[in-house]
């Protein structure tokens, strides 16, 4: 698995931002929580669906409802594109045209495989632990009925790409010497996601503390 190793995944626009390191791609997937999956309905209308996901080895795992026609289409072998984008900051140049964002974006192409049996249960564990580290062993496990309502899919990382934009603004050289525009502040505004203080629900008995693993959650 090497990002950008196929004709379909070779980065053409701003190719200097392409990253071909597989470990870098895995780190991006491990840092995200939400992916967007492309799928068409029976009439050819495209949709982009946000999903919770996790990486297991060289697979991306995600799930949806067995009642969803879109997820059934993916399970039946419709080709798809899954993307994960991490926004790291805003880049303010001296012109609107050169202003941009710092980001890391992973894209995976392929046909998803439906998981069943113990493999599906393990995938649900992996997704839960990716989103909520430490929760799987404490929470109630999925029932037979709940698993029947869940469609769990795996997408191999055999065809993928990674694009990373980072660093300061790349201004038009003329703006750097212009008597007006050269006086404009320029730079980057880093962005970081974080978890806030946990809020206990009304059904939790008095005296039950917030689990230490919840307070330990953090974003990469």
N, C-alpha and C positions, 0 to 999 in steps of 0.2 A: 504494500500500500504506500504509494507516493503521491502526494497532492500534485495535481497538474500534469500527470503522466499520460493522459489520453487527449485526443484531439478535442473532445467536448469540454474538457476541464482546463485546458491551457488558457491562462489569463492573457487576453489580448489588449484590453483597455487598461492603461497604467500597469504594464507588465512588470515594472520594477517593484511593485507592491506584492507580487506573487511570492509565496513561501512554499517550498517543496519538501520541507522537513515533516515527516509523519508524526514525530513526537510533538511538534508545535501544534499540529492539527488536533491531536488528542488532548492537549492542554486546553485549547479553546473549547472543545466539546465538554470537557470536565468542568469548566468554569461557568457554562451557561445553564439556564434552567428551562428556557422555553425555546422550542424550534418551530419553524413554519414549514408545513408540508403542502406541496402542490398536488392537486387531484382534479380530474374532470368528471362531471356527472354524465348521465346517459345521453344528454343532448349536446355534449361537447363544451358546456360552460365551465371554464376553469375557476377553481376556488383555491385559496391559500388558507390553510387551517393551522391555528396555533396549537401546539401539543406540548405536554410535559414529556421529558425524554431523559435518557441516560445512555452512557457508553458502557458496553461490556466487551472488553477486548477490542476487536476491530469490527464491531457492530454498533449501530445506534438503535436503541429500543424505544418504542413509544406505544401508546395504547389509546383506544377509543371505545365507543359503544358498538356492540354487534347490531344495534338498531340503525346505525348510521349508514346510509347508502354510499357515502363517500369512503368510509373506512372499508366497507365491503368491497368496493372497487379496488382499493389498494391491496386487500387480501387476495383478490382474484387475479392479481398480476399486472395491474396498470402501472406503467413506469411513472416514477415520481422524482421530485427534486426536494430535498430537505436542506434548509439553511438555518444556521445559528449565527447571530450577529451580536457582538459585545461592543457597546459604545463606550469608549474610553475618554472622550473629551471633545470639546469644540475647539476649532482652530480659527482664530480671528486674524485675517490678513487685513491689509490696508485697502483692499477692494472687496466688494461683495463676491466677485467672480472667483477670486483666489481663496476665499474663506471656505472651510470644509470641516471635516470631522476626523478624529482619530478613532479607529475601529479595528476589530478583528472579525473576519467573516469566513465561516466554513460552509462549504456547499457539498452535498453528497447526492450523486445520481444513482439510480438503479431501480430494481424491483424488490419490494418488501416481501418478506416471508412471514406467514402466520405461524405463531408459536403455540404449542399445545402441551398438555401434561406437565411434568416436572420442569421442563424447560420454560414454559410460560410462567409457572410459579416463581422460578428463580428470576426471570426477567422482571416480574412485578416487584420482587424484593430489591433488585438492583435499582429500579426506577425510584422506589420509595426511599431507599438509602441515599440516592443521589440528591433528591429533593429535600429529604428530612433525615439527615444522618442520625442514626441511633434509634429511630422510631420503629423500625420493623419488628424488633424483638419485644417491644412493649405493647404495640397496638394489636388488636384482634386481627387474625389472619383472614383472608378472603374466604367467604363461604362458597359452596358449590353454585348457588344461585348467582352470587356476585361474579364469579368467574365466567359463568355462562353468558352474562351480560357484557363481558369485557372482551374486546378483540385486541390481542397483543401482537405487535409486528416488530420485525428486525430488518434493518437495512445494512447491508455490508458496506464497509468503507473502501471497497475495491476501486471505485471511481469517484474521486473527490478533488476539491481544490481549496486553497486557503489564501486569502488576501488580507494583508495587514497594512494599515495606514497609521503612521506615527510621526512625531516630530513637530517642529515649529512651522509657521506659515512659509509658503514659497511665494513671496511677493513678486509682482512685476518689477523688474529693476528700475523702471522709470518712476514708480511710486516711491522708491527709497530715496530718491533725490529731489522729488517734487517739493517745492516750498510749502505746500499745503498738506499733501497726503503723507509726507514723511513725518509729520508731527502727530499722526494718529497713533493711538496705542494699539499694539498688535502683540499676539502671543497665543497661548493655549489656556483653556479652562478645563482642567482634569475633572473627570466624573467618576464617582465610585458608588456602587449600590451597597446598602447595608441593611441589616435587620434592625427593627426598632424594638422597644421594650415589649415582651410578650403580654398579651391581654387574656386573662383567665376567663373562661366562659361561665355562665350562670349555673351550669349543672355540675361543675367540679366541686366536690365536697370541701368545706372549709379546712384549711390546714394542709391540703395537698399542694406541695411546692411545684414551681416550674422545674422540669427536669434539667439537670446540669447540661445535658447534651443540647437542649434548646438554646440555652444562653451561650453555648460555644459556637453556634452557627455563625458563619461569616462568608462573604463573597470573595472570590478571587479577582 
